[in-house]
Amino acid sequence: MDKLAYDYSNRELMEAYWEAVARAAVSNSGLVIDFAGGFFLEKAYYLHGIVLSRLEGKERPFTRGDHVHINPKATYMCRSINAAGEYYSHGAVDPKKTYEVDRVFYEKDGTWALSFKGDEEGYRYTADRFEKVEQKKPAVA
């Protein structure tokens, strides 16, 4: 398994961040046609959040591979958000479903967001609406 960006040293994190920023800039410059431009831009936002979380001393509430579901006490329907923290009306999660965390984004001011593997891939959701679900370990024969 690849090393998680949250486990990078400060030097590795900053090098990865600036590489993502540079790739996103070139990909979106109009000088080249690069279909991966959106991916590089998303990675730059992701790494930017990790840098901010370290500077602000914030610990992520979940990690890649955690299984979560909507907290039954959530006060509003959980919908996807964009990088600016604006809510969308599509991509609402199913309260009866369990999701596997793919990435944990630090947005700003102590706000975290999650992206999931599978059906909801590509959308981000506010992390405070979710709680971790303990996975049952398979029986050893």
C-alpha positions, -999 to +999 in steps of 0.1 A: +000+000+000+012+035-008+023+058+019-005+081+030+002+118+025-007+124+061+023+101+070+048+122+049+076+141+066+073+178+063+098+178+035+081+151+016+047+168+020+060+202+007+077+186-022+046+166-031+024+198-027+046+219-050+048+192-076+010+189-076+007+227-079+032+229-108+015+200-126-020+216-121-007+249-134+008+234-165-022+212-172-046+242-169-024+267-187-038+262-222-003+255-235-009+218-234-039+195-235-037+173-204-068+154-194-052+148-159-054+185-151-084+181-128-067+153-109-035+174-103-056+203-091-076+181-067-043+166-054-029+202-049-061+211-028-058+178-009-021+184+000-027+221+007-053+209+034-028+186+049-002+214+052-028+236+068-039+209+093-003+205+104+002+242+108-031+244+128-023+213+149-055+195+137-058+157+137-078+140+110-110+123+124-108+093+100-082+076+078-082+058+045-099+025+048-121+034+077-157+024+073-183+050+082-220+057+080-242+088+087-245+095+123-282+090+132-280+123+153-269+143+122-290+174+121-292+178+083-290+156+052-254+150+042-246+162+007-215+166-013-194+198-012-168+213-035-133+226-026-147+260-016-171+243+009-202+250-011-230+224-009-243+206-039-277+190-042-265+158-058-244+130-044-265+126-012-254+095+008-277+067+018-282+067+056-286+029+055-252+023+037-217+020+050-189+037+031-152+032+029-131+063+033-108+070+004-094+105+013-097+128+042-096+165+033-089+194+056-111+222+044-106+252+068-113+264+103-113+228+117-137+215+090-129+181+075-144+164+045-144+128+033-144+111-001-154+075-005-145+045-027-171+031-050-204+046-059-198+080-043-163+084-057-155+120-067-178+137-042-167+151-008-189+151+023-186+170+056-169+146+080-188+157+111-219+140+098-203+105+099-192+081+126-169+051+123-183+016+120-162-012+134-156-039+108-161-075+119-130-095+116-132-128+097-133-159+119-099-177+120-103-214+110 
